[in-house]
Amino acid sequence: MRFDIEIRVFLIILEKVSWVEKFFKKDYQCPEGTERLIDLVKFEDKRLQNAFYFALRDTLVTSNIEIATKVGYGQNRHRVVTLDGVIVEITGAMVGGGRPRKGGMGNVAMKYNNERDEREMKRLNEEYVKAVNEYNKLKNDYNTSEQEYQRIVRDIREMENVGIRIEADINKINQGMNDINNAIKIQMNKA
């Protein structure tokens, strides 16, 4: 029996999203009947706040679709999500609703384990350094082999040229010997 499992993962590198911190405004004024989703998320590790803000931005949460459409399609458009899962995008598209999805993030965030993650980062960094060193060694071996191959090709061409010159010299010597033999025969016939 074979099972095909598809897992999608969205990774956010914390150091790469630190720039969103300046956009994270604590005094954000939410329209009436809404709350900003990022303000509802509680963080044990404040470094995760930037990653969540990067993904959520200023998405608003409301209890029903009427308020969501009013705020989402108003003069100042906002991205709004209802508690039922309907999303009103800034572009005007309405997505979701219907039967609730199973799975997803839920309301429990994974606790960040500094010590475990530091050990994992150290292990991954060591693997990376090892892989880079192996790559550089293989690259040097390849370059050395390529130089040796080129030297052998030059030597073969040189030997072929030497062979051609030797063959030409042998032909000249044979021709000279034939000429000498013919001259000796002629001299013997005269004598």
matplotlib code that plots the C-alpha trace (Angstrom):
import matplotlib.pyplot as plt

x = [0.0, 1.4, 0.5, 1.2, 1.4, 1.8, 3.2, 3.7, 5.9, 6.3, 9.5, 10.3, 13.9, 13.8, 16.9, 15.5, 12.1, 13.5, 12.7, 8.9, 9.4, 9.2, 5.8, 4.4, 2.5, 1.1, -1.2, -3.0, -6.6, -8.9, -12.3, -15.2, -16.2, -12.7, -9.4, -6.0, -5.1, -1.5, -2.6, -4.5, -1.4, 0.6, 4.3, 6.7, 9.6, 9.3, 11.5, 8.6, 6.5, 8.2, 7.6, 3.9, 3.6, 5.3, 2.7, -0.4, 0.4, -2.6, -5.3, -8.4, -10.7, -14.4, -17.3, -19.5, -19.5, -21.5, -18.8, -16.1, -17.6, -18.2, -14.6, -13.1, -14.9, -14.9, -13.2, -9.9, -9.8, -8.5, -7.9, -10.5, -11.2, -14.3, -14.5, -16.2, -13.1, -14.3, -11.5, -12.2, -9.0, -7.9, -8.3, -12.0, -11.9, -13.8, -12.4, -13.3, -16.3, -18.4, -17.3, -14.4, -11.1, -9.4, -5.8, -4.0, -2.3, -5.0, -4.5, -1.4, 2.0, 5.0, 7.2, 10.6, 13.4, 16.5, 18.9, 17.5, 17.5, 21.0, 22.3, 20.4, 21.8, 25.3, 24.8, 23.5, 26.3, 28.9, 27.2, 27.3, 31.0, 31.7, 29.7, 31.5, 34.9, 34.0, 32.8, 36.1, 38.1, 36.1, 36.5, 40.3, 40.4, 38.4, 40.7, 43.8, 42.3, 41.4, 44.9, 46.3, 43.9, 45.0, 48.7, 48.1, 46.2, 49.1, 51.6, 49.6, 49.5, 53.2, 53.9, 51.7, 53.7, 57.0, 55.6, 54.8, 58.3, 59.9, 57.8, 58.8, 62.5, 62.2, 60.6, 63.5, 66.1, 64.3, 64.2, 67.9, 68.7, 66.7, 68.7, 72.0, 71.0, 70.0, 73.3, 75.2, 73.4, 74.1, 77.8, 78.0, 76.3, 78.9, 81.8]
y = [0.0, 3.4, 6.7, 10.0, 12.8, 16.4, 18.8, 22.5, 24.6, 28.4, 29.4, 32.9, 33.7, 36.0, 38.1, 38.8, 40.2, 42.6, 45.5, 45.1, 46.2, 49.9, 49.2, 47.5, 50.3, 49.8, 52.8, 51.5, 52.7, 49.9, 50.7, 50.1, 46.5, 45.1, 44.3, 43.9, 40.2, 40.7, 42.4, 39.2, 37.0, 36.7, 36.1, 34.5, 35.3, 38.9, 37.9, 36.0, 39.1, 40.4, 37.1, 37.1, 40.7, 40.0, 37.3, 39.0, 42.7, 44.8, 42.1, 42.9, 40.4, 40.9, 38.7, 38.8, 39.2, 42.5, 44.4, 42.7, 43.9, 47.3, 47.7, 45.8, 47.7, 51.1, 54.3, 53.0, 49.4, 46.8, 43.1, 41.6, 38.1, 36.9, 34.3, 32.1, 32.2, 34.5, 36.8, 40.1, 41.1, 44.7, 43.9, 43.3, 39.6, 37.5, 34.2, 31.4, 30.7, 27.6, 24.5, 25.2, 23.8, 21.2, 21.6, 24.8, 26.8, 26.7, 28.9, 27.2, 28.4, 26.2, 27.3, 28.5, 26.5, 28.6, 25.8, 23.2, 25.6, 26.8, 23.2, 22.6, 25.7, 24.7, 21.2, 22.6, 25.1, 22.3, 20.3, 23.3, 24.0, 20.3, 20.3, 23.5, 22.0, 18.8, 20.8, 22.8, 19.6, 18.1, 21.3, 21.3, 17.6, 18.3, 21.3, 19.1, 16.3, 18.8, 20.2, 16.6, 15.7, 18.8, 18.0, 14.4, 15.7, 18.1, 15.2, 12.9, 15.7, 16.3, 12.5, 12.4, 15.3, 13.5, 10.3, 12.2, 13.8, 10.4, 8.8, 11.5, 11.0, 7.2, 7.9, 10.2, 7.6, 4.8, 7.0, 7.8, 4.1, 3.3, 6.0, 4.6, 1.0, 2.1, 4.0, 0.9, -1.2, 1.2, 1.3, -2.5, -2.8, -0.4, -2.3]
z = [0.0, -1.0, 0.5, -1.2, 1.2, 0.1, 2.6, 1.9, 4.1, 4.0, 5.7, 6.8, 7.6, 10.6, 9.7, 6.3, 7.5, 10.2, 7.8, 8.5, 12.1, 11.1, 9.6, 12.6, 14.3, 17.8, 17.5, 14.3, 14.2, 13.3, 11.7, 14.0, 14.6, 13.7, 15.3, 13.7, 13.5, 14.5, 17.7, 18.6, 18.4, 21.6, 21.3, 23.8, 21.5, 20.1, 17.2, 15.7, 15.7, 12.5, 10.7, 11.6, 10.6, 7.3, 6.6, 8.1, 7.6, 8.7, 8.1, 10.2, 11.9, 12.2, 13.4, 10.3, 6.6, 6.6, 8.6, 6.5, 3.2, 4.6, 5.7, 2.9, 0.1, 1.9, 0.9, 2.6, 1.6, 4.1, 4.0, 6.3, 7.5, 9.3, 12.1, 9.5, 7.3, 4.5, 3.3, 1.7, -0.2, -0.8, -4.6, -3.9, -4.3, -1.7, -0.8, 1.5, 3.7, 3.4, 5.3, 7.8, 6.8, 9.0, 10.0, 9.3, 11.9, 14.5, 17.6, 19.0, 17.8, 18.2, 21.1, 19.9, 21.5, 21.5, 22.6, 20.2, 17.3, 18.0, 18.0, 14.8, 13.2, 14.3, 12.9, 9.6, 9.4, 9.9, 7.2, 4.9, 5.5, 5.0, 1.7, 0.5, 1.3, -0.5, -3.5, -3.6, -3.4, -6.2, -8.2, -7.7, -8.6, -11.8, -12.7, -12.1, -14.2, -17.0, -17.1, -17.2, -20.0, -22.0, -21.5, -22.7, -25.8, -26.5, -26.1, -28.4, -31.1, -30.7, -31.1, -34.1, -35.6, -34.7, -36.3, -39.5, -39.7, -39.0, -41.7, -44.1, -43.2, -43.7, -47.1, -48.0, -46.8, -48.8, -51.9, -51.4, -51.0, -54.1, -56.0, -54.7, -55.6, -59.1, -59.4, -58.3, -60.9, -63.6, -62.7, -62.6, -66.0, -67.4, -66.0]

ax = plt.figure().add_subplot(projection="3d")
ax.plot(x, y, z, "-o")
ax.set_aspect("equal")
plt.show()
